[in-house]
Amino acid sequence: MYKNHTTAELDEVIAQSVQAFHQYKKFSLKQRADFMRAIAVEIEALGDVLLTTAAEETNLPLARLTGERGRTMFQLNAYADATEGGDWLGASIDTANAERVPPKPDTRKMLVPLGPVVVFGASNFPFAYSTAGGDTATAFAAGCSVIVKAHPAHSKTSTLVASAIEKAAEKTNMPKGIFAHVYGSGFETGEHLTKHEAIKAVAFTGSFSGGKALFDWANQRENPIPVFAEMGSVNPVFLLPEKLAEETASLAKQMAGSVTLGVGQFCTNPGLMVAIDGAPLEQFLVDLKNEIEQIAPSAMLHAGISANYSEKLTAALAQKGVEVVGETSSQTTDIQGKVTVATVSADVFLANPVLHQEVFGPYSLIIKCKDKDQLLAVTKAMEGQLTCTLMATKNDINAFQDLLSEVREICGRLIFNNVPTGVEVALSMQHGGPYPASTDSRFTSVGADGIKRFARPLCYQNMDDEFLPTELQNANPLNINRTINNVLSKDKI
């Protein structure tokens, strides 16, 4: 039903996207925002057929998909509001001073769109991180045209959402080619899109291997482009001594729920837990085992992810020194993810890089440290992460200041006494982290700051007011925030 696009077809799509971009970049912030709000309306209008289709393709329950659809519409509306508000533009003005020696010029700066953007849909979030997800929404917000490559695991769902975007584009009089939806089951499609000189940025949510391939292709071009790839992480949770001793059972319940949420198929799944060995940790393991064994296995997104999880889980458990703490007791089918938690000593973990790698699914490894110094050594051995979590009392925080300082260096989001699963759509959210969690830790893929990924700063010097972009004109007709001579203001000049 869904044929791979040929190279010639992709080139035609890209050519239309370029033409659309040159029109769309001139559209007002309000026009962009209205387009995004219209997409949300059209997604809702798809009704139950969208949910049932996604459920059939992904094995995700209807309740989860209903919530994700709501989040996707919220994102579109929230980013539309942010687009119109204009704060993301970073508009700044330094007025001229002819009496200064040498004379000071008039300079005005704001963000302008990069150009056509390619977005790769994510398998684990068929709505919120896929066809009309955050990457697509923020690219539209920045003033870019968008080409989405459908994820092969939910092509029908992606096509339905694409139809909603196309209807919204038509109803809001967007230029032809502002959005395109393409198919490709092999890597060739992604490579061609990424390497095409007309494409100016790529956004991706998925595996490290997929994101790294896109990053490498983008940098092999004559004119390299940014790839904003969120590639997952093991999201370590540090169970500090006083907190662990005081709330052993509740922490076990909390962590069991987080490890198994969505069958462990979240990029923020807690794949590692780190604690100092002793009686509280041993009791935690007993309680965690009891919690895990009560959780029924569930189907994973598709057979490929299930097979990959099984393969990596088997490899992790086969490593010397790794011991299973608990696993789902009921028999699982081929596509179901077997919930498993295991332990290993810090000595073994530090010596074995295999144990540092993500096992995408309902699995977590608990690292037993001898003391505070070894816990710090484990932290220093970790790669970049999307999140780090401290389960800690105030006394723990005061006693582990070195740990606090270290984890700040390796993560994009530092969490206190809460689980990492779940990402709030808010301006202050950071979803991204030091490599290899993402390819550029300066940016987020969640929240209005994500718009900045698809724009670049442009300075206008000594430009007559009538020729300036509306956002930088003296009268401030859009009434947006601007930094005027180092003071944030909505004033006219």
Summary of the structure (lengths in Angstrom):
residues: 493
radius of gyration: 24.4
end to end distance: 58.3
largest distance: 82.5
contacts: 1761
relative contact order: 0.13
helix: 45%
strand: 18%
